[in-house]
Amino acid sequence: MKHLIICISLIVSSALIYLYSVTDKNLPLRCSGFVHYEMSKSEQDGYDFYISQDIRFQSLKEGYMLFNGTFEKDGKQYHLNRTMILKNGKKIDSDTYRYNIEGIKISSTDDTPTEKFEHLLTEFTLDPSLLEIDLINLEGENYLINGPVSSPFTCIRY
């Protein structure tokens, strides 16, 4: 009987340790930040984005990313209001997540040229069908968001 109790205790303890180790402590994630992107293909073709970015990963199965703000080119200002729908996520390593981009919803108030928005997305994607970002905890609720080729912004978890 004593051996049975010890054996059951070990099994339960092992199961709890395993469940704790495989639980992703970053999810669900709601994180928001404000950023100014200076974009240009050449000196003559410069333009700016002033946006609030909001990442919402409900789980590895789904999430979305909001882009709200303004786009400016040659003194003209445009509205930006888009939602990137994310599905079928995977945790690639300890802080890297990859989601399939299922689509991008454009609000009726958004008048930013799609070509310019797609240029902004290259900060987060190498392939237009995949979002890949690193969530690096800086301190407390502050995170650095890394794309495949740059560190596009910081955000505060809420």
N, C-alpha and C positions, 0 to 999 in steps of 0.2 A: 504494500500500500504506500509506504514511504517513497519507494522508487517511482511509483505511478504519479504521485503528487509532484515530485521533482521533475519528472519527464514532462508533464503537462505545463508546469511553470516555465520550463525552458522553451517549449514550443510557443507558448503565448508571448513570452518575452522576445523571442526571435521574430515572431510575426509583427509585434509592435515596433521593434527597431527597424525592420524592413519597411513597413508602411511609412514610418517617419522619414526614412532616408529617400524614398521615391516620391514623396509629396513635394510638389513644386511650390516653394514658399513665395515665389513672385506672382503666382496666379491666384485669384483674379487680380488684374492690374488696371488701375485707372490713374493716369499720369498726364499732367498738362504743363505746357510751357509756351512762352512767347519768344519769337525769333525773327530776325531780319536776315534775309538771304540776299546777297548781292550776286547776281548771276550775269554772266557774259560769255559770249562765244568770241567776241573781239571787243576792243575799246568802243567801237561805234555801235555795238549791239547790246549795250548794258541795260539791265532792268532789275527791279527789286520786288521782293515779296516781304510783306509785313504780316505775319500770321500767328495765330494761336493754333498750336497743334495739340491734339488730345488723343492719347493712345488708350484704347479700352480692350484689353484681352480678357474676355470672360473665362476662357479655358483654352486648352490647346486645340479644341475643336473649332472655336470661332472667336471672332473679335472684330474690331473696326478701328479706323484711325480717321479723325476729323481734321480738316484743313479749313480754317476760317480766317479771313482777313482781307488784305488788299494786294493787288499787283499793280506796279507802276512802271510805265515805259514812256519816255519822251514827254514827261509832265502830265500824262493822262493816267487817271486812276481807274482800276477795274475792281469789281467785287469777286472774292474767292470764297466759295462755300461748297466743299466737296467731302464726301464720305467714302473711304476705301473699305470695302467689305472683305473680310479675311476669313478663310476656312481652312480646315485640315492642317493645323499647325503641328510643328515638331520642335522639340527642344534638341538643338544640334550639339551643344555642349553646356557647361555650367551656367552660362549667361547669354547664349545665342538662341534666338527663336526664328523659325522660318515658317511663313504662312503662304498659302496660295491666295493670290488676289482674285477674288471671284468677280469683282466689278468695282466701278467707281460711280457713285450716284452724284449727279450734278444738280444743285439747287436751281430753281427757276430764277433766283436773284444773281446767280453766278454768271459773269460775262468775261471771265479770264480766258484768253485763247488757250485751247487744249494743248497746242504745241509747247507753249511756255510752261504749263503745268507739268507736262510729261518731262520736260527738262529738269524741273524741281524733283520729280520722283527718282531721277538717277542718283540722288543722294542716298536713297534707301534701297535701290534695286540694281542688280546687274542684268536681270531678266525681267521684262515687264509683267510676267505672270507670277513673280515671287517677291514677297517682302522678307528681307532678312535684316534683323537688328540685334544688337547686343544691348542688354540692360545692365549697366554697371552702376552699382550702388556707390555713390560718393560719400554720403553720410546721412544717417537718419532716413528721411523720406525723399532725398534728392538723388536723381539718377542722371547719368550721362547716357544718351542714346547714340549708339554707333551704327552707321550703315556699313555696307561692304567696303567703301572706299573713303569714308569721312566720318566725322562726329558731328552730325547735323544740329543737335540741340540738347539742352538739359531740360528736365521736367521735375515737377514736384508731385509725388504720389498723394492722392486724396481718397 
